[in-house]
Amino acid sequence: HQPMYHLLFILSMADIGFTSTTIPKMILDIQTHSRVISYAGCLIQLSFFIIFGSLDSTLLTVMAYDRFVAICYPLHYLVIMNPRLCSLLVLVSFLISLLESQLHYLLMSQLSFCTNVEIPHFFCDPAQLLKLACNDTSTSEIVIYFIGVIFGGVPLSGIIFSYYKIVSSILRVPSSGGKYKAFVTCASHLSAVCLFYGTGLGVYFSSTVSRSPKKGAVASVVYMVVIPMLNPIIYRIKT
């Protein structure tokens, strides 16, 4: 259990950072009735939002690998998931998140905006910034699409592959009690993955398909507040 608890601690810190990038500013805006953010502040908020969101995604992939080792190689679990490997995986996750954040920052900093631009959202959403730019954004949209496919698709593929191996291993367990124990080991993580990616896809499709900014903002609130709040409750299930 020790490696998983270490990863849970890092995930909790990432969730706190993910929420803190947008919600305090939103509460302050509501109390002061001032909805102004500077250009530099918008880019900084966007950078930290991408860092912590991407870190959540990569950490869930690392935790899927942890569950894969725990189910498929239980006798070698502590040898494989040693503190050095756990620290290395966390460091790589952070560096990947930082890279994605910097790519978004560079793309957004190349856009030109008119004065007094109103963002129909409660934070600096990259999709909304692209719609408000004065210059041509076709190239930026294509680049952001590929960034999303790479930095979002690769971690998700890793999770799917890990659970493919886990399910294959569970099906080979002869006793129903052993299958149940193996399933309980993965239940909390699988629930967190479904919530994270399910609501993430919901936010994405609501912002691209729906023409109502209000619906996209509501979906984003669920994604940024409800999911990090539910994660500690989910992980109270025995891991």
Disulfide bonds with the S-S distance in Angstrom:
Cys42-Cys124 2.08
Cys114-Cys134 2.50
